[in-house]
């Protein structure tokens, strides 16, 4: 288990502080304020014809609310389900029963690990009828990596394995409480995968509870930032295609890497990666959310992930990732101690 097993707080353990007083939502509020003062701010959904999507006061589909994509559906389709993209309700129920039987066993801490969670901390949810979050390619698997991408990935994995903690820079940004980056910030996991969507006529803002990321997406047709301006979340630009919000993200930093998502966030993919997200409200309580990743220098073809979101009760909590956190200091001290012991033994 990586360091984040010890230095993160789940919704179960957080004090009841709303993130409304935090820096992340302050930034969102500043951007939204310019339009809300002109009568274009957030509002209650406007009634529409039966079967039609809810609308904002200015007529756009209303995506606002607090949503969660928590699920136990695996990223890639299990081999035993090859050729099967959808489960029946009975099959889904049985898989949940099997998963729960295997899962709900408290684990004892292991020597050398920074911590081991028991089930009190997890918010895994249940599986959907999808057999994998990957819906394209049709086999539900990541596409093959290019030769260049595989070489770069293997080289950096080997380096991280040989140098797990020369310094804090050898730990990924998730371990360091910085971010999961894109597209990791929009993926389900073990807890805190909740999102608050706010809208004006000119912006959509998404507040991510996990590690307190805030995405501010312009809708006014402005170009992407220069390629010189790279960031953890990249440069996102949105547009409406009918009732679907389409968001294109580029310029993600190539310093991003994250364990636990297979090759989704491969080492150094940011420079040539484009992420195209699609948000569509299909009912009062559900968003159809999917995104396509295209990176021709790393993957032989694009792939698409579908992870629907459902309404959840709030609030969004502050994610005090570093509060009282001794994990990073402990990891680095332990590595230095191991090096001294090895040197004393002449290794």
TAZIPE-V243859 format. One record per backbone hydrogen bond with DSSP energy under -1.0 kcal/mol. CO is the residue of the C=O (numbers start at 1). NH is the residue of the N-H. If there is no record, write none. Layout:
BEGIN
((CO	NH) (CO	NH))
END
This chain:
BEGIN
((2	5) (3	6) (3	7) (10	13) (15	17) (17	318) (18	21) (19	22) (22	26) (23	27) (24	28) (25	29) (26	30) (27	31) (28	32) (29	33) (32	36) (33	37) (35	38) (35	40) (36	39) (46	55) (49	52) (54	62) (55	46) (56	59) (60	56) (65	197) (66	312) (67	195) (68	310) (74	133) (75	134) (78	81) (79	82) (81	84) (85	131) (88	92) (89	93) (90	94) (91	95) (92	96) (93	97) (94	98) (95	99) (96	100) (97	101) (98	102) (99	103) (100	104) (103	105) (110	113) (118	121) (129	87) (133	306) (136	304) (137	140) (140	77) (144	300) (146	150) (147	151) (148	152) (149	153) (150	154) (151	155) (152	156) (153	157) (154	158) (155	159) (156	160) (157	161) (158	162) (159	163) (167	170) (168	171) (172	176) (173	178) (174	177) (181	185) (183	186) (184	187) (190	123) (192	194) (193	69) (194	209) (195	67) (196	207) (197	65) (198	205) (202	219) (203	200) (204	217) (205	198) (206	215) (207	196) (209	212) (213	208) (215	206) (217	204) (218	238) (226	229) (228	230) (231	253) (232	182) (235	250) (237	248) (239	246) (241	244) (244	241) (245	279) (246	239) (247	277) (248	237) (249	275) (250	235) (251	231) (261	264) (266	269) (274	294) (275	249) (276	292) (277	247) (278	290) (279	245) (280	288) (285	311) (286	282) (286	283) (287	309) (288	280) (289	307) (290	278) (291	305) (292	276) (293	303) (294	274) (295	298) (295	299) (298	146) (303	293) (304	135) (304	136) (305	291) (309	287) (310	68) (316	19) (319	321) (322	325) (326	330) (327	331) (328	332) (329	333) (330	334) (331	335) (332	336) (333	337) (334	338) (335	339) (336	340) (337	341) (338	342) (339	343) (340	344) (341	345) (342	347) (343	346))
END
